């Protein structure tokens, strides 16, 4: 696992579960000295030069239209009510389209502008907007959170004085994992829970161990407000959504409900699905879980995060955000594809970072009631993908290793429960090139952003 890279401004000083459930749940606290390939808190403050890598091509057999057919198969017979998928390569959007329906009770087709709740995929926006402030010199990665939130207290009186911005964004606060998530689910107020952090035992000093957080992670919103003078959601909208053309994106319950078209969350009911109104609970933690976005928006987010919008997100900043700071080896056992494909796992600044069969993969997952999402990039191939769906089904999770394997050129494995004859049928029907030239596909897709 490579060490964290520096930015022109400053490199971070420290070291998903998602909302207490789902694909990313990590049941461990990982001290730094158990993962020596990850930079230490002290070494990370030293700026390190970027080492430009050579981009390798996608595998010659990579076929966007086959992956679209797989996504379509997942929504057949409402196995999954609705789903949206985007794939980008070299700054071009190969595909960004919807499948299935928004609501089993009032069916409308999911399209490229249907809005989904992102849950913990929101954390990448938190790391990025904070990094933008660092790049501007308004903040430092080693700035102490207590300087912006003087009332912050921990059970160890010295701990709050030590906690840095980078510690928060890399889940190295020093308290047990998912602290107070159950209280959030019971409609507790975020600010009250911040005051109650002082009642929790410390598992380590800040910066010295990893434990995934939602409440404590959201402290970065207070820092952004104090630094920028803008409410956190306003800062993200002005600095990220608007410049990148993420025109469907919003924050909070009010934001998704105001969308022209949005996908309702679904839970199992009898032998099928029933739709609900979204819960407001985790929306109260805007940095951790507050974003709503369409697949068109997420395609532009991938284009920017893969380095093709340097006017908004410069390369040194991306290198810092997407580098591992603390090891998370227990998550290598969390699912079949992780067990088979991962050789190392770590967390950066709002992103997970994997060694996936020899390729560096930058990843995050998200889950709240009725919504799931997965997002990954392969920097060495200038490639990114995201899948969002509006149900608690685990079926679409297999799209992630399926797409990554095909991008890299690994022998196919059956990660995904789709028609086993689909690939043969597709080969018989399709005469299109494996990778669309100039980023086009025959599907509906978001407008590509020029390099």
C-alpha positions in Angstrom: 0.0 0.0 0.0 1.6 3.3 -1.0 2.2 6.0 1.5 0.1 9.2 1.5 1.2 11.7 -1.0 1.5 15.4 -0.3 -0.3 18.4 -1.7 1.1 21.7 -2.6 -0.6 23.1 0.4 0.1 20.5 3.0 -0.1 16.8 3.5 -2.4 15.2 6.2 -1.2 14.5 9.6 -3.1 11.5 10.5 -4.8 8.7 10.5 -17.6 1.9 6.1 -19.7 0.8 7.3 -22.1 3.0 6.5 -24.7 4.1 8.9 -24.3 1.1 11.1 -25.2 -1.3 8.4 -24.3 -2.6 4.9 -21.4 -3.3 2.7 -18.7 -1.4 4.7 -19.2 -2.5 8.3 -15.8 -2.9 9.9 -15.9 -4.5 13.4 -12.3 -3.6 14.4 -10.0 -0.8 15.7 -6.7 -0.9 13.9 -3.6 0.6 15.5 -1.1 2.1 13.1 1.8 -0.1 14.1 -0.2 -3.2 12.9 -0.1 -1.8 9.3 3.4 -0.5 8.8 2.9 0.2 5.1 0.6 3.1 6.0 2.3 6.4 6.9 2.6 7.4 10.6 0.9 10.5 12.0 4.3 12.2 12.3 5.7 11.2 8.9 2.5 12.3 7.1 3.1 15.9 7.8 6.2 15.9 5.6 5.3 16.9 2.0 6.1 14.2 -0.4 6.4 14.8 -4.2 3.8 13.4 -6.5 5.0 10.5 -8.6 3.1 10.6 -11.9 2.0 7.1 -13.0 1.5 5.7 -16.4 -2.1 5.0 -17.3 -2.7 1.5 -18.6 -5.5 0.8 -21.1 -8.7 -1.1 -20.1 -8.8 -4.8 -21.0 -9.5 -5.3 -24.7 -12.6 -7.3 -23.8 -14.1 -4.6 -21.7 -17.7 -4.2 -22.9 -19.9 -1.4 -21.6 -23.1 -2.6 -23.3 -22.7 -6.0 -21.7 -22.5 -4.4 -18.3 -25.6 -2.3 -19.1 -27.4 -5.6 -20.0 -26.3 -7.0 -16.6 -27.8 -4.0 -14.9 -31.0 -4.3 -16.8 -31.2 -8.0 -15.8 -31.0 -7.0 -12.1 -34.2 -5.0 -12.3 -36.1 -7.7 -14.3 -39.2 -8.8 -12.5 -38.5 -6.2 -9.8 -35.7 -8.3 -8.2 -34.4 -4.7 -7.5 -36.9 -1.9 -8.0 -34.6 0.6 -9.5 -30.9 1.1 -10.2 -28.5 3.6 -11.9 -25.0 3.0 -13.1 -22.2 5.2 -14.5 -18.9 4.3 -16.0 -16.2 6.8 -16.9 -12.8 6.4 -18.6 -10.2 9.0 -19.5 -12.6 11.8 -18.5 -15.3 10.5 -20.8 -18.7 9.2 -19.7 -19.1 5.8 -21.3 -22.5 5.2 -19.7 -24.8 7.0 -17.2 -28.3 5.7 -17.2 -31.1 4.3 -15.1 -32.9 0.9 -15.0 -36.1 -0.1 -13.4 -38.5 2.1 -11.5 -38.5 4.8 -8.9 -41.4 3.5 -6.8 -43.4 0.2 -6.9 -46.5 2.1 -5.8 -46.3 4.8 -8.5 -43.9 3.5 -11.1 -41.8 5.9 -13.2 -38.7 4.8 -15.0 -35.3 5.6 -13.4 -33.3 7.8 -15.8 -30.0 9.6 -15.7 -31.4 12.5 -13.6 -33.4 10.4 -11.1 -32.0 11.4 -7.6 -30.9 8.7 -5.1 -29.8 9.1 -1.5 -26.0 8.6 -1.3 -25.6 7.7 2.4 -21.9 7.3 3.2 -20.8 8.0 -0.4 -21.2 11.5 1.0 -18.0 11.2 2.9 -15.9 11.7 -0.2 -17.5 15.1 -0.6 -16.6 16.0 3.0 -13.0 15.1 2.5 -12.8 17.0 -0.8 -14.4 20.3 0.4 -12.1 20.3 3.4 -9.1 19.7 1.2 -10.1 22.6 -1.0 -10.0 24.8 2.1 -6.5 23.4 2.9 -5.3 24.0 -0.6 -6.5 27.6 -0.3 -4.5 28.1 3.0 -7.7 28.7 5.0 -7.1 25.5 7.1 -4.5 22.9 7.7 -4.8 19.1 7.9 -3.2 19.3 11.4 -5.5 22.1 12.5 -7.0 21.2 15.9 -10.8 20.7 15.8 -11.1 22.3 19.3 -9.9 25.6 17.8 -13.2 25.7 15.8 -15.4 23.9 18.3 -14.2 25.0 21.7 -16.8 23.1 23.6 -15.5 19.7 22.3 -14.6 17.4 25.2 -13.5 13.7 25.5 -13.2 11.5 28.6 -9.4 12.1 28.4 -9.0 15.9 28.9 -6.0 16.0 26.6 -7.6 14.1 23.7 -9.8 17.0 22.4 -6.7 19.2 22.3 -4.9 16.6 20.1 -7.7 15.8 17.6 -6.9 17.1 14.1 -9.0 17.7 11.0 -7.2 14.8 9.3 -7.9 12.5 12.2 -11.6 13.2 11.9 -11.7 12.5 8.1 -9.7 9.3 8.4 -11.8 7.9 11.4 -8.9 8.2 13.9 -10.8 10.0 16.6 -9.9 7.5 19.3 -13.4 6.3 20.3 -15.2 3.0 19.6 -16.7 2.5 16.1 -20.0 3.9 15.1 -20.3 5.8 18.3 -23.9 7.0 19.0 -25.2 5.7 15.6 -28.0 3.9 17.5 -29.0 7.2 19.1 -29.1 8.9 15.7 -31.4 6.1 14.6 -33.6 7.1 17.5 -33.8 10.7 16.3 -31.2 12.1 18.7 -29.9 15.6 18.0 -26.4 15.7 16.5 -25.3 18.6 18.7 -26.4 16.9 21.8 -24.4 13.8 20.8 -21.3 15.9 20.2 -21.6 17.1 23.8 -22.0 13.5 24.9 -18.7 12.4 23.3 -17.1 13.2 26.6 -18.9 10.3 28.2 -17.3 7.7 25.9 -14.1 5.7 26.9 -11.1 6.4 24.7 -9.7 3.4 22.9 -6.6 5.2 21.9 -5.2 8.7 21.6 -6.5 10.6 18.5 -4.5 9.7 15.4 -3.3 6.4 16.7 -6.1 3.9 15.7 -9.0 3.5 13.3 -12.7 3.1 14.1 -15.4 4.1 11.6 -17.6 7.0 12.7 -20.6 9.0 11.5 -21.3 11.4 14.4 -17.7 12.2 15.1 -16.9 12.3 11.3 -19.5 15.1 11.1 -17.4 17.4 13.3 -15.7 18.4 10.0 -18.9 20.2 9.1 -18.4 22.5 12.1 -14.8 23.1 11.0 -15.9 24.0 7.4 -18.6 26.4 8.7 -16.1 28.1 11.1 -13.5 28.3 8.4 -15.6 29.4 5.4 -18.4 31.2 7.0 -20.8 29.1 5.0 -23.1 26.4 6.2 -21.6 23.0 5.4 -24.1 22.1 2.7 -23.8 25.6 1.1 -20.0 25.3 1.0 -20.2 21.9 -0.8 -22.9 23.2 -3.2 -20.9 26.4 -4.1 -17.5 24.7 -4.3 -18.4 21.3 -5.8 -21.9 20.8 -7.1 -22.2 24.0 -9.1 -18.7 24.1 -10.7 -18.9 20.4 -11.7 -22.4 20.8 -13.2 -24.0 18.4 -10.6 -27.3 20.1 -11.2 -29.5 17.4 -9.6 -27.4 17.2 -6.3 -28.7 18.5 -3.0 -28.5 17.9 0.7 -31.0 16.6 3.2 -34.6 15.3 3.2 -35.9 18.6 1.9 -33.4 18.4 -1.0 -34.4 15.0 -2.2 -38.1 15.7 -1.9 -37.7 18.9 -3.9 -36.1 16.9 -6.8 -38.0 16.7 -10.1 -37.7 12.9 -10.0 -36.3 10.8 -7.1 -36.1 7.2 -6.3 -38.1 6.1 -3.2 -36.5 3.8 -0.7 -37.7 0.2 -0.7 -37.8 -2.5 2.0 -38.9 -6.1 1.7 -42.6 -6.8 2.2 -43.9 -10.3 1.8 -42.5 -11.7 -1.4 -41.7 -8.3 -2.9 -41.0 -4.6 -2.1 -42.8 -1.7 -0.5 -41.7 1.9 -0.8 -41.3 4.2 2.2 -40.6 7.9 2.9 -36.9 8.4 3.6 -35.9 8.6 7.2 -34.5 12.0 8.2 -32.1 10.5 10.8 -28.8 10.3 9.0 -29.5 13.4 7.0 -28.7 15.2 10.3 -25.1 14.2 9.8 -24.6 16.1 6.5 -20.8 15.4 6.1 -21.2 11.7 6.8 -24.4 10.9 5.0 -26.3 14.0 3.7 -25.9 14.1 -0.1 -28.5 13.3 -2.7 -27.5 12.9 -6.4 -28.4 11.5 -9.8 -26.2 9.2 -11.8 -25.6 12.1 -14.2 -24.2 14.0 -11.2 -22.1 11.0 -10.0 -20.6 10.6 -13.5 -19.3 14.2 -13.2 -18.0 13.4 -9.7 -16.0 10.5 -11.1 -14.7 12.6 -14.0 -13.4 15.2 -11.4 -12.1 12.6 -9.0 -10.1 10.9 -11.8 -8.3 14.1 -12.4 -10.1 15.6 -15.4 -11.4 18.8 -13.7 -8.2 20.3 -12.4 -9.9 23.7 -12.5 -12.0 22.5 -9.6 -9.9 19.6 -8.1 -6.2 19.9 -8.7 -4.1 16.7 -9.0 -2.1 17.3 -5.8 -5.3 17.6 -3.8 -6.7 14.3 -5.3 -3.4 12.5 -4.5 -3.7 13.4 -0.9 -7.4 12.6 -0.5 -7.0 9.2 -2.2 -3.9 7.9 -0.4 -4.2 5.5 2.5 -3.4 6.9 5.9 -4.4 4.1 8.3 -4.8 0.4 7.7 -8.2 -1.4 7.8 -7.2 -5.0 7.2 -10.3 -6.6 8.8 -12.4 -5.4 5.9 -10.4 -7.7 3.6 -12.7 -10.5 5.1 -16.0 -8.7 4.8 -17.3 -10.2 1.5 -16.3 -12.8 -1.0 -14.8 -10.4 -3.5 -12.8 -8.7 -0.8 -11.5 -12.1 0.4 -10.5 -13.1 -3.1 -9.3 -9.8 -4.5 -7.8 -7.6 -1.8 -4.2 -7.8 -0.7 -4.3 -4.6 1.4 -6.9 -2.1 2.7 -6.7 1.3 4.2 -8.6 4.6 4.7 -7.6 8.0 3.4 -9.6 11.2 3.7 -13.2 10.3 3.0 -12.1 7.4 0.7 -11.1 3.7 1.2 -8.0 2.6 -0.7 -7.5 -1.1 -1.7 -4.8 -3.2 -3.4 -7.2 -5.0 -5.6 -5.4 -7.9 -7.4 -2.4 -5.6 -7.8 -4.3 -2.5 -8.8 -4.9 0.5 -6.5 -8.6 1.0 -6.2 -10.2 4.0 -4.4 -13.6 3.0 -3.1 -16.5 3.9 -0.8 -19.9 2.3 -0.1 -23.0 3.6 1.5 -26.3 2.3 3.0 -29.3 3.6 4.8 -32.8 2.3 5.0 -33.9 1.5 1.4 -30.8 2.8 -0.4 -27.4 1.3 -1.3 -24.5 2.6 -3.3 -21.0 1.6 -4.4 -18.3 3.8 -6.0 -14.8 2.9 -7.2 -11.9 4.2 -9.3 -8.8 2.5 -10.7 -6.3 5.4 -11.0 -3.8 3.4 -12.9 -6.3 2.9 -15.7 -8.0 6.3 -15.4 -11.3 4.5 -14.8 -14.3 5.0 -12.5 -17.7 3.4 -11.8 -20.7 3.9 -9.5 -23.9 2.0 -8.9 -26.8 3.3 -6.9 -30.1 1.5 -6.1 -33.2 2.1 -4.2 -33.7 -1.0 -2.1 -32.0 -3.1 0.6 -31.1 -5.9 -1.8 -27.5 -7.1 -1.9 -27.8 -8.3 -5.5 -26.3 -5.2 -7.2 -23.2 -5.4 -4.9 -21.7 -7.9 -7.4 -21.6 -5.3 -10.1 -18.5 -3.8 -8.4 -16.1 -6.7 -8.7 -17.7 -7.7 -12.0 -16.9 -4.3 -13.5 -13.4 -4.0 -11.9 -12.4 -7.5 -13.0 -13.5 -6.8 -16.6 -11.7 -3.4 -16.6 -8.5 -5.0 -15.4 -8.8 -8.2 -17.6 -9.1 -10.8 -14.9 -10.8 -14.1 -15.7 -14.6 -13.7 -15.2 -16.0 -14.9 -11.9 -19.7 -15.2 -11.1 -20.0 -12.3 -8.6 -23.4 -11.4 -10.0 -26.7 -13.3 -10.0 -27.7 -12.6 -13.6 -28.8 -14.8 -16.4 -25.8 -17.1 -17.0 -26.6 -17.0 -20.8 -26.5 -13.2 -20.9 -23.0 -13.0 -22.1 -23.5 -15.5 -24.9 -26.8 -13.8 -26.0 -25.1 -10.4 -25.9 -22.2 -11.6 -28.0 -24.6 -13.0 -30.6 -26.7 -9.7 -30.8 -24.0 -7.1 -30.5 -21.4 -6.1 -33.2 -20.3 -2.9 -31.4 -16.7 -2.4 -30.4 -15.7 -3.5 -26.9 -14.9 0.0 -25.6 -16.8 2.8 -27.3 -14.5 5.2 -29.0 -14.6 8.8 -27.8 -16.5 7.8 -24.7 -19.8 7.1 -26.5 -22.3 4.3 -26.1 -25.6 3.5 -27.6 -27.3 4.1 -24.2 -28.6 7.2 -22.7 -25.6 8.9 -21.0 -24.6 12.1 -19.3 -22.7 14.7 -21.3 -18.9 14.0 -21.3 -16.6 16.6 -19.8 -13.7 17.5 -22.1 -10.2 16.7 -20.8 
